[in-house]
């Protein structure tokens, strides 16, 4: 299906909503491949953005949720848990050869609890 804004979806439908496996190419060029429930990203999937970022992991109600890996445009990589789209709980962030932090994240920020840098 091609939407009026130029976005394109290829995949399964149920009751006129994206359901099951599918791929969405958004109007800005971002691409999501993965599971859909009731028209929202839900389950396992990968979002690749035009600004050089990539997220591989689980989704809940269109938000990063559960275990995942986030790759940032500057080559920084985060592995850990997401809650409502934000880094939360235990995780590991690596910034090339500059540093590695293993520890707590709270509300998308690190160095918020116990950890090793």
C-alpha positions as CSV (number, residue, x, y, z in Angstrom):
1,X,0.0,0.0,0.0
2,X,1.2,3.5,-0.8
3,X,-0.1,6.2,1.6
4,X,-0.9,9.8,0.6
5,X,2.3,11.0,2.3
6,X,4.5,8.7,0.2
7,X,5.1,6.0,2.8
8,X,4.8,2.4,1.5
9,X,3.9,-0.7,3.4
10,X,4.4,-4.3,2.2
11,X,3.1,-7.1,4.4
12,X,0.2,-8.7,6.1
13,X,-3.1,-7.0,7.1
14,X,-6.0,-7.9,9.4
15,X,-9.1,-5.8,9.8
16,X,-7.6,-3.0,7.7
17,X,-4.6,-2.7,10.0
18,X,-1.0,-3.8,9.6
19,X,-0.7,-7.2,11.3
20,X,2.0,-9.9,11.3
21,X,5.2,-9.4,9.3
22,X,5.8,-6.4,7.1
23,X,8.0,-3.6,6.0
24,X,7.2,0.1,6.1
25,X,9.2,2.7,4.2
26,X,8.3,6.0,5.8
27,X,8.0,9.3,3.9
28,X,11.4,10.4,5.4
29,X,13.2,7.3,4.1
30,X,13.3,5.4,7.4
31,X,12.6,1.7,7.1
32,X,11.0,-0.7,9.7
33,X,11.0,-4.5,9.0
34,X,9.4,-6.7,11.5
35,X,6.2,-7.5,13.5
36,X,3.1,-5.5,13.6
37,X,0.0,-5.7,15.8
38,X,-3.1,-3.6,15.2
39,X,-1.1,-1.2,13.0
40,X,1.8,-0.6,15.4
41,X,5.3,-1.9,15.7
42,X,5.1,-4.8,18.2
43,X,7.3,-7.8,18.7
44,X,10.7,-8.1,17.0
45,X,11.9,-5.7,14.4
46,X,14.6,-3.5,13.0
47,X,14.3,0.3,12.3
48,X,17.0,1.8,10.1
49,X,16.9,5.6,9.9
50,X,18.2,7.9,7.2
51,X,20.5,9.7,9.7
52,X,22.6,6.6,10.2
53,X,21.0,5.0,13.2
54,X,19.7,1.5,13.6
55,X,17.7,-0.3,16.3
56,X,17.3,-4.1,16.4
57,X,15.1,-5.6,19.1
58,X,11.7,-5.7,20.6
59,X,8.9,-3.3,20.3
60,X,5.7,-2.7,22.3
61,X,2.9,-0.4,21.1
62,X,5.3,1.5,18.6
63,X,8.0,2.0,21.2
64,X,11.4,0.3,21.8
65,X,10.7,-2.0,24.7
66,X,12.6,-4.9,26.2
67,X,16.0,-6.1,24.9
68,X,17.6,-4.4,22.0
69,X,20.7,-3.0,20.3
70,X,20.8,0.6,19.3
71,X,23.5,1.8,16.8
72,X,24.0,5.5,16.6
73,X,25.4,7.5,13.7
74,X,28.6,8.3,15.5
75,X,29.3,4.5,15.8
76,X,28.3,4.4,19.5
77,X,26.5,1.1,20.3
78,X,24.1,0.4,23.2
79,X,23.0,-3.1,24.2
80,X,20.5,-3.5,26.9
81,X,16.9,-2.9,28.0
82,X,14.5,-0.2,26.8
83,X,11.3,0.9,28.5
84,X,8.9,3.2,26.6
85,X,11.6,4.0,24.0
86,X,14.3,4.9,26.6
87,X,17.4,3.1,27.8
88,X,16.5,1.8,31.3
89,X,18.1,-0.8,33.7
90,X,21.3,-2.7,32.9
91,X,23.1,-2.1,29.7
92,X,26.4,-1.6,27.9
93,X,27.4,1.4,25.8
94,X,30.5,1.3,23.6
95,X,31.9,4.3,21.8
96,X,34.6,2.8,19.6
97,X,38.0,2.9,21.3
98,X,37.1,5.9,23.5
99,X,35.2,4.1,26.2
100,X,32.9,1.3,27.3
101,X,30.4,1.7,30.1
102,X,28.7,-1.3,31.7
103,X,26.1,-0.5,34.3
104,X,22.8,1.2,35.1
105,X,20.8,3.5,32.8
106,X,17.8,5.5,34.0
107,X,15.4,7.5,31.8
108,X,17.8,7.2,28.8
109,X,20.8,8.5,30.7
110,X,23.9,6.6,31.9
111,X,26.2,7.1,34.9
112,X,23.1,7.0,37.0
113,X,23.9,4.2,39.3
114,X,26.5,1.5,39.7
115,X,28.7,0.9,36.7
116,X,32.1,0.4,35.3
117,X,33.7,2.8,32.8
